[in-house]
Amino acid sequence: MENLDESTGVGDKRSLGEDGHPFPAWLAFHLNNPLRRRVHPPEKTMSVLGVKGTDAVLDFGCRPGVYTIPFAKIAGEVIAVDIQAKILEKVARYAEKNRVKIKSFHLQPKERTTQQE
């Protein structure tokens, strides 16, 4: 897993929950379970996008890999990016379980200060 340090606003509060915190890694099973995959099948999204074996896919804010792993079964290369290292560990285990290869990058947001007017 490679660490990225961005100052472009990527990873700021827009990628966090309403309370300004990321989705808790220990609740990741709510995002990746058979019921959710049945209601929102990743394969349907992939077919709409027309992903092929020659494509490279960047799954930005990958969470526990709901789309990452299905993409990895089709695309030539898949890169998972998230601000939580624990989530990327879950994605790596999910990839290993499904016998697919992915690359992952841990995006570490910089501390931001707010200016008072």
Buried (B, 14 or more C-beta within 10 A) or exposed (E): EEEEEEEEEBBBEEBBEEEEEBBEBEEBEEBBEEEBEEEEEBEEBBEEEEBEEEBEBEBBBBBBBBBBBBBBBBBEBBBBBBBBEBBBBBBBEBBEEBEBEBBBBBBEBEEEEEEEE
